[in-house]
Amino acid sequence: MDRKYCFGVDVGGTTVKIGLFQTDGKIVDKWEIKTNRENQGSAVLPDVVCSLEEKLKEHGIEKDRVKGIGVGVPAPVNAEGVVRNSANIGWGYKEVKREVEELSGLPAEVGNDANVAALGEMWLGAGKGQRDMVMVTLGTGVGGGVIVDGRPIVGSGGAGGEIGHLCVNYEETDTCGCGKTGCLEQYASATGIARVARIRLAKDNDSSALRECKPEEITAKTVFDALKEGDKVAEEIVEEFGTYLGHAMANLAAVTDPAVIVIGGGVSKAGDIILGYVEKHYQEKAFFANRHTKFILAELGNDAGICGSAKLVIDKTEK
């Protein structure tokens, strides 16, 4: 059998994760290289292509057996594979698809990293078997990917699925990293949960294990650990987190009607306890036709990006 292959690439601010896949979804190999951000990240894509070619030699795979290269990047990406700005890797305007194709001689497809992570979970992870889903990534910020009929919503400028910047609190005065106020990211990210905790602890002197931490030592993990020990203040903080995230997902579901909402990122490591708080508040606001939506934890972890990037190029080349 003439087996076919493809690459999935997940470009991050510190490392680039890369996977060599069979087109049936089996991971043949996966590895990382350093993200060289010097000179506005000019070496990132050449370094990636060099690493891919070395891996083909290592496995004895001819280039004509490779369907293409899928690339996820931490920036909005339009349908032509163009990035106009990326704070994490130093790129300004960059024609990522064209550059990868010229460097490698292979077809390339490019997507936003959160969108391709969602695609990966749909293909090989928690959303397997579904074609309509939302993935929310709760890390330092809140990322998101919206899949409709098996394809990520990209949008005219590549910013489709920026769930973290849905406005969920019109009374907020503190500013989000995006420059606006009241964004979901300010309440549901790891940094947002810690922020909410510090605000809550400053209100009164109610007994809480969280008071044993200095304000700068409070993290999402310490909040969820305290919750699991029955801490009442931690429960209030998580209720606020769940309210904002659940209500935001109910609004989004009214537009996209997902079968599942997948929760990933570092905060999701707290486990199934998260799901109850979010789903409860989702059901409070969900349109009756969206109440069937299930909440599940992501399964692929750090592999979601490379899996989704591979799927991106498979879907395009098999059309």
Solvent accessible surface area in square Angstrom, and as a share of the most:
residue,aa,sasa,rsa
1,M,199,0.89
2,D,93,0.48
3,R,93,0.34
4,K,69,0.29
5,Y,18,0.07
6,C,0,0.00
7,F,0,0.00
8,G,0,0.00
9,V,0,0.00
10,D,24,0.12
11,V,1,0.01
12,G,23,0.22
13,G,21,0.21
14,T,105,0.61
15,T,39,0.23
16,V,1,0.01
17,K,50,0.21
18,I,1,0.00
19,G,0,0.00
20,L,0,0.00
21,F,0,0.00
22,Q,17,0.08
23,T,31,0.18
24,D,108,0.56
25,G,8,0.08
26,K,124,0.53
27,I,59,0.30
28,V,48,0.28
29,D,33,0.17
30,K,106,0.45
31,W,43,0.15
32,E,99,0.44
33,I,39,0.20
34,K,163,0.69
35,T,6,0.04
36,N,51,0.26
37,R,134,0.49
38,E,124,0.56
39,N,113,0.58
40,Q,133,0.59
41,G,0,0.00
42,S,60,0.38
43,A,29,0.23
44,V,2,0.01
45,L,0,0.00
46,P,51,0.32
47,D,53,0.27
48,V,2,0.01
49,V,6,0.04
50,C,69,0.41
51,S,13,0.08
52,L,3,0.02
53,E,62,0.28
54,E,105,0.47
55,K,27,0.12
56,L,10,0.05
57,K,167,0.71
58,E,118,0.53
59,H,70,0.31
60,G,58,0.56
61,I,15,0.08
62,E,115,0.51
63,K,78,0.33
64,D,118,0.61
65,R,65,0.24
66,V,10,0.06
67,K,59,0.25
68,G,0,0.00
69,I,1,0.00
70,G,0,0.00
71,V,1,0.00
72,G,0,0.00
73,V,0,0.00
74,P,25,0.15
75,A,6,0.05
76,P,55,0.35
77,V,3,0.02
78,N,22,0.11
79,A,86,0.67
80,E,116,0.52
81,G,3,0.03
82,V,16,0.09
83,V,0,0.00
84,R,160,0.58
85,N,98,0.50
86,S,4,0.03
87,A,97,0.75
88,N,80,0.41
89,I,0,0.00
90,G,33,0.31
91,W,6,0.02
92,G,36,0.35
93,Y,130,0.49
94,K,32,0.13
95,E,53,0.24
96,V,0,0.00
97,K,54,0.23
98,R,118,0.43
99,E,36,0.16
100,V,1,0.01
101,E,52,0.23
102,E,120,0.54
103,L,74,0.37
104,S,5,0.03
105,G,64,0.62
106,L,17,0.09
107,P,64,0.40
108,A,0,0.00
109,E,30,0.13
110,V,17,0.10
111,G,10,0.10
112,N,16,0.08
113,D,44,0.23
114,A,18,0.14
115,N,5,0.03
116,V,1,0.00
117,A,15,0.11
118,A,0,0.00
119,L,1,0.01
120,G,0,0.00
121,E,0,0.00
122,M,14,0.06
123,W,38,0.13
124,L,50,0.25
125,G,6,0.06
126,A,17,0.13
127,G,0,0.00
128,K,137,0.58
129,G,75,0.72
130,Q,66,0.29
131,R,131,0.48
132,D,46,0.24
133,M,1,0.00
134,V,1,0.00
135,M,9,0.04
136,V,0,0.00
137,T,40,0.23
138,L,0,0.00
139,G,19,0.18
140,T,111,0.64
141,G,25,0.24
142,V,6,0.04
143,G,22,0.21
144,G,4,0.04
145,G,0,0.00
146,V,5,0.03
147,I,2,0.01
148,V,59,0.34
149,D,89,0.46
150,G,4,0.04
151,R,148,0.54
152,P,25,0.16
153,I,70,0.36
154,V,53,0.31
155,G,44,0.42
156,S,124,0.80
157,G,50,0.48
158,G,2,0.02
159,A,54,0.42
160,G,17,0.16
161,G,15,0.14
162,E,73,0.33
163,I,4,0.02
164,G,0,0.00
165,H,68,0.30
166,L,64,0.32
167,C,57,0.34
168,V,32,0.19
169,N,31,0.16
170,Y,182,0.69
171,E,148,0.66
172,E,29,0.13
173,T,116,0.67
174,D,69,0.36
175,T,88,0.51
176,C,9,0.05
177,G,84,0.81
178,C,63,0.38
179,G,51,0.49
180,K,140,0.59
181,T,55,0.32
182,G,0,0.00
183,C,4,0.02
184,L,0,0.00
185,E,37,0.16
186,Q,13,0.06
187,Y,5,0.02
188,A,0,0.00
189,S,0,0.00
190,A,32,0.25
191,T,76,0.44
192,G,3,0.03
193,I,1,0.00
194,A,8,0.06
195,R,43,0.16
196,V,6,0.03
197,A,0,0.00
198,R,94,0.34
199,I,83,0.42
200,R,22,0.08
201,L,19,0.09
202,A,88,0.69
203,K,148,0.63
204,D,56,0.29
205,N,140,0.72
206,D,66,0.34
207,S,105,0.68
208,S,15,0.09
209,A,53,0.41
210,L,3,0.01
211,R,86,0.31
212,E,153,0.68
213,C,36,0.21
214,K,120,0.51
215,P,85,0.53
216,E,129,0.58
217,E,89,0.40
218,I,7,0.04
219,T,63,0.37
220,A,9,0.07
221,K,142,0.60
222,T,40,0.23
223,V,0,0.00
224,F,5,0.02
225,D,60,0.31
226,A,8,0.06
227,L,15,0.07
228,K,104,0.44
229,E,152,0.68
230,G,53,0.51
231,D,19,0.10
232,K,145,0.61
233,V,3,0.02
234,A,0,0.00
235,E,62,0.28
236,E,86,0.38
237,I,2,0.01
238,V,0,0.00
239,E,47,0.21
240,E,68,0.30
241,F,1,0.00
242,G,0,0.00
243,T,39,0.23
244,Y,39,0.15
245,L,1,0.00
246,G,0,0.00
247,H,43,0.19
248,A,2,0.01
249,M,1,0.00
250,A,3,0.02
251,N,103,0.53
252,L,25,0.13
253,A,1,0.01
254,A,66,0.51
255,V,125,0.72
256,T,20,0.12
257,D,72,0.37
258,P,1,0.01
259,A,29,0.23
260,V,9,0.05
261,I,1,0.01
262,V,0,0.00
263,I,0,0.00
264,G,1,0.01
265,G,29,0.28
266,G,44,0.42
267,V,8,0.05
268,S,16,0.11
269,K,177,0.75
270,A,18,0.14
271,G,21,0.20
272,D,106,0.55
273,I,57,0.29
274,I,0,0.00
275,L,26,0.13
276,G,46,0.45
277,Y,35,0.13
278,V,0,0.00
279,E,59,0.26
280,K,98,0.41
281,H,17,0.08
282,Y,0,0.00
283,Q,61,0.27
284,E,102,0.46
285,K,122,0.52
286,A,6,0.05
287,F,109,0.46
288,F,146,0.61
289,A,50,0.38
290,N,5,0.02
291,R,134,0.49
292,H,98,0.44
293,T,2,0.01
294,K,129,0.55
295,F,12,0.05
296,I,50,0.25
297,L,38,0.19
298,A,29,0.22
299,E,125,0.56
300,L,38,0.19
301,G,57,0.55
302,N,114,0.58
303,D,34,0.17
304,A,5,0.04
305,G,5,0.05
306,I,3,0.01
307,C,1,0.01
308,G,0,0.00
309,S,0,0.00
310,A,0,0.00
311,K,36,0.15
312,L,32,0.16
313,V,0,0.00
314,I,6,0.03
315,D,50,0.26
316,K,103,0.44
317,T,44,0.26
318,E,107,0.48
319,K,158,0.67
